[in-house]
Amino acid sequence: MEPGERCEDALTREIKEELAIEIHDPVKIFSHRHVYPVAFEVNLEFFRVTRFSGHVRNRVFQQICWVPVGELTKFDFLEGDLPLIAKLAGPEGERLLS
């Protein structure tokens, strides 16, 4: 995030830069603090985006793909993302995504 920038604004900017789409009405679904040993501590905010305009284009990642939520646990995520992945793949997943 840039100084003085809201999470929603940073998300909108980053998604546009990385995927070439304009997101609409992001909704925060989960947040937590994660400590990476011998490195740093981060506050993570996760959002659900159900509406966007434009066509998704991979501008920066090695690979992107759409998968069913239950398959998320098969992928290699950063340690800080794992609590969200567990929630999405578990019984809370449907509630977080609706």
C-alpha positions as CSV (number, residue, x, y, z in Angstrom):
1,M,0.0,0.0,0.0
2,E,1.1,3.5,-0.7
3,P,1.2,6.1,2.2
4,G,-2.4,7.2,3.0
5,E,-4.0,4.6,0.6
6,R,-7.0,2.6,1.7
7,C,-6.9,-1.2,1.3
8,E,-9.7,-1.1,-1.3
9,D,-7.8,1.5,-3.3
10,A,-4.5,-0.5,-3.2
11,L,-6.4,-3.7,-4.2
12,T,-8.1,-1.9,-7.1
13,R,-4.7,-0.5,-8.3
14,E,-2.8,-3.7,-8.0
15,I,-5.5,-5.8,-9.7
16,K,-5.6,-3.4,-12.6
17,E,-1.7,-3.5,-12.9
18,E,-1.5,-7.3,-12.6
19,L,-4.6,-8.6,-14.3
20,A,-5.8,-5.7,-16.5
21,I,-9.3,-5.5,-15.0
22,E,-11.2,-2.9,-13.1
23,I,-12.8,-4.4,-10.0
24,H,-16.1,-3.1,-8.5
25,D,-17.3,-3.1,-4.9
26,P,-14.7,-5.3,-3.2
27,V,-15.9,-6.7,0.2
28,K,-13.5,-7.5,3.0
29,I,-14.0,-11.2,4.1
30,F,-11.1,-11.9,6.3
31,S,-8.1,-10.3,8.0
32,H,-5.2,-11.5,10.2
33,R,-1.7,-10.7,11.3
34,H,1.1,-13.0,10.2
35,V,4.7,-13.1,11.4
36,Y,7.3,-14.4,9.0
37,P,10.1,-15.7,11.2
38,V,13.3,-13.7,11.2
39,A,11.7,-11.3,8.6
40,F,8.7,-9.1,9.3
41,E,5.1,-8.9,10.4
42,V,2.2,-8.2,8.1
43,N,-1.4,-7.3,8.4
44,L,-3.3,-9.1,5.7
45,E,-6.7,-8.0,4.4
46,F,-8.6,-10.4,2.0
47,F,-11.5,-9.2,-0.2
48,R,-14.2,-10.9,-2.3
49,V,-14.6,-9.5,-5.8
50,T,-17.7,-10.6,-7.7
51,R,-17.9,-7.9,-10.3
52,F,-15.2,-6.6,-12.6
53,S,-15.0,-5.1,-16.1
54,G,-12.4,-5.9,-18.8
55,H,-10.8,-9.2,-19.7
56,V,-8.4,-10.9,-17.3
57,R,-4.8,-10.8,-18.7
58,N,-1.9,-12.2,-16.8
59,R,0.6,-9.4,-16.7
60,V,3.0,-10.5,-14.0
61,F,2.5,-14.1,-12.8
62,Q,4.1,-17.3,-13.9
63,Q,0.7,-18.9,-14.2
64,I,-2.9,-18.2,-13.2
65,C,-5.9,-20.4,-13.4
66,W,-9.5,-20.7,-12.1
67,V,-10.2,-23.7,-9.9
68,P,-13.0,-24.9,-7.6
69,V,-12.5,-23.6,-4.0
70,G,-12.0,-27.1,-2.7
71,E,-8.9,-27.5,-4.9
72,L,-7.1,-24.5,-3.4
73,T,-5.3,-26.6,-0.9
74,K,-3.4,-28.4,-3.7
75,F,-1.5,-25.2,-4.6
76,D,1.6,-23.6,-3.0
77,F,0.5,-20.4,-1.2
78,L,2.5,-18.0,1.0
79,E,2.4,-18.9,4.7
80,G,0.4,-15.8,5.5
81,D,-2.3,-16.8,3.0
82,L,-2.9,-20.3,4.5
83,P,-5.4,-19.3,7.2
84,L,-7.7,-17.9,4.4
85,I,-7.2,-20.9,2.2
86,A,-8.2,-23.2,5.1
87,K,-11.3,-21.2,5.7
88,L,-12.3,-21.1,2.0
89,A,-11.8,-24.9,1.6
90,G,-13.6,-25.7,4.9
91,P,-17.2,-25.3,6.1
92,E,-16.9,-21.5,6.3
93,G,-16.0,-21.2,2.6
94,E,-19.4,-20.9,1.1
95,R,-20.4,-18.2,3.6
96,L,-17.3,-16.2,2.9
97,L,-17.9,-16.4,-0.9
98,S,-21.6,-15.6,-0.9
